[in-house]
Amino acid sequence: MKKEINYYVIGGQYESYCYGGTPTLIGAKRLANKNKEYWDNWQGWNVPRIYAAEDTVEIDNNGTMEIVPKEFAMPVDVVQ
């Protein structure tokens, strides 16, 4: 049985990058912590944000399909 994706982990300093999706919030938190990013310009380490699946959209980025947050979408980890 394939589980439905409810949350996406999206990071990136200059351009959005989707690390994947999970069916549970705890799984998304684990995936986000596993994919910490080191940002330049003295920003240091950052944890990618978690978005609800309904707050994301799939776009064509130079022939590659990418999942990015919708405009004005709030990350789930900020809302709580």
C-alpha positions as a Python dict, from the first residue, in 0.01 Angstrom:
ca = {
    (1, 'M'): (0, 0, 0),
    (2, 'K'): (143, 335, -106),
    (3, 'K'): (116, 609, 157),
    (4, 'E'): (-10, 954, 61),
    (5, 'I'): (240, 1239, 86),
    (6, 'N'): (110, 1507, 322),
    (7, 'Y'): (427, 1713, 380),
    (8, 'Y'): (719, 1828, 164),
    (9, 'V'): (1062, 1939, 286),
    (10, 'I'): (1185, 2234, 78),
    (11, 'G'): (1511, 2419, 127),
    (12, 'G'): (1763, 2618, -72),
    (13, 'Q'): (1931, 2951, -25),
    (14, 'Y'): (1904, 3094, -376),
    (15, 'E'): (1662, 2851, -543),
    (16, 'S'): (1404, 2617, -391),
    (17, 'Y'): (1500, 2251, -369),
    (18, 'C'): (1261, 1974, -262),
    (19, 'Y'): (1425, 1704, -50),
    (20, 'G'): (1118, 1481, -67),
    (21, 'G'): (782, 1419, 87),
    (22, 'T'): (653, 1219, 382),
    (23, 'P'): (310, 1105, 501),
    (24, 'T'): (367, 1228, 860),
    (25, 'L'): (489, 1549, 1020),
    (26, 'I'): (742, 1366, 1238),
    (27, 'G'): (885, 1205, 926),
    (28, 'A'): (913, 1546, 761),
    (29, 'K'): (1094, 1686, 1065),
    (30, 'R'): (1341, 1398, 1054),
    (31, 'L'): (1396, 1447, 680),
    (32, 'A'): (1451, 1821, 730),
    (33, 'N'): (1706, 1767, 1008),
    (34, 'K'): (1884, 1507, 797),
    (35, 'N'): (1925, 1760, 512),
    (36, 'K'): (2060, 2067, 691),
    (37, 'E'): (2214, 2315, 449),
    (38, 'Y'): (2519, 2536, 496),
    (39, 'W'): (2442, 2880, 353),
    (40, 'D'): (2716, 3123, 257),
    (41, 'N'): (2728, 3497, 340),
    (42, 'W'): (2757, 3421, 713),
    (43, 'Q'): (2414, 3260, 725),
    (44, 'G'): (2551, 2934, 865),
    (45, 'W'): (2350, 2613, 901),
    (46, 'N'): (1980, 2617, 814),
    (47, 'V'): (1713, 2349, 837),
    (48, 'P'): (1485, 2321, 530),
    (49, 'R'): (1122, 2422, 584),
    (50, 'I'): (824, 2185, 593),
    (51, 'Y'): (517, 2263, 382),
    (52, 'A'): (179, 2093, 370),
    (53, 'A'): (124, 1919, 36),
    (54, 'E'): (-173, 2146, -46),
    (55, 'D'): (56, 2450, -7),
    (56, 'T'): (294, 2334, -281),
    (57, 'V'): (284, 2334, -657),
    (58, 'E'): (481, 2141, -922),
    (59, 'I'): (655, 2361, -1181),
    (60, 'D'): (873, 2303, -1487),
    (61, 'N'): (1226, 2427, -1416),
    (62, 'N'): (1428, 2398, -1739),
    (63, 'G'): (1278, 2060, -1823),
    (64, 'T'): (1290, 1929, -1466),
    (65, 'M'): (972, 1909, -1260),
    (66, 'E'): (1024, 2075, -922),
    (67, 'I'): (796, 2104, -619),
    (68, 'V'): (798, 2454, -471),
    (69, 'P'): (582, 2635, -216),
    (70, 'K'): (288, 2837, -343),
    (71, 'E'): (312, 3213, -319),
    (72, 'F'): (240, 3332, 38),
    (73, 'A'): (241, 2973, 174),
    (74, 'M'): (345, 2947, 538),
    (75, 'P'): (571, 2658, 641),
    (76, 'V'): (407, 2414, 880),
    (77, 'D'): (693, 2442, 1128),
    (78, 'V'): (630, 2820, 1157),
    (79, 'V'): (252, 2796, 1198),
    (80, 'Q'): (264, 2569, 1505),
}
